[in-house]
Amino acid sequence: FTLFVRIVHFIIVFLWNEMRLQKNVASSRAAGALRNLTSIKSSQHGLIPYKRGKIVDALIDAISNNINDEKMCCRGAGTLKNLMSKNSAEKMAQHKGLFQTLAALVCECNYAYAKKSAFEALKELASHLKYPSPSHKVLLKFLVTTCQMIEGTDDYDLLLTEMFLLQSTTAENSSSMAKDKMILGSISSLAYSNISKARANTVRTLCTLADNKENLEALGHCRPILSAVNTIFQLKGAENEEMQEQILDFISTLAKNDKNLRSIASHEGLLKSMHNFARSPSEKSNEERSKTVKSLLLLLRNDMVRKRPHVIEPATVVKV
């Protein structure tokens, strides 16, 4: 075993020197060797901390500088995927440019293997980074920043919604996400995506956040979320019905918190959209849907009559 460790160390030193050359062919070959080496789990422990992570940094730089090189992208992405695990996620996430490089591989390169490997690496990170670790904050900042910079880009929309969804499934992550208005705003913005699956992921993320009762008030008072809900209700076509049923469950859950009733009822257009959704033709029986919407609208109406009767929309609340 000691001999094996020495051999691995020698190989790592050699590959590190190759990566430092920053020559396309040398870097690509080194990345390929690293991919093969990291497929052996016992070698990963020595490679990640080598020279305080500089070999990983060199790999990230080599990929970023050769994003149009198929061999470099595929080999580099495969190596990064092999290095991801529950035990290494925290250390890997601390490398500058890692998230951006993986996202670029998923959304900007044209090589299927590289895209798939990078996506799997990002999913590993999103699954294992948890609040309150420093790297968890870095991940969420990356998601919010990317959301703001990349607007209306289909591949990025899909990637971001997948990662937000993965993050929301952990209770401690869910609480931290719901307390951050920038994060809620970013999630809400993805409800306007052109990609149906991205919109569906966004709805699932909101529903998952609402499973935590501690989050309900923050969600119910977030105007971008209510606007996103309004938009989802207005979508046409049978392909949107499932997510619309889910968003109805979501808004019904928010309404169970009395502190949310005023915020929901006073949102311009939301009550009307809910009303129209209840009356829209459906391939399924909409009797239960209509009953749910009617109960919800009456609950909102009664609350608003007590507090602010002048903001009620009679046409949308009384006639259900």
Disulfide bonds with the S-S distance in Angstrom:
none
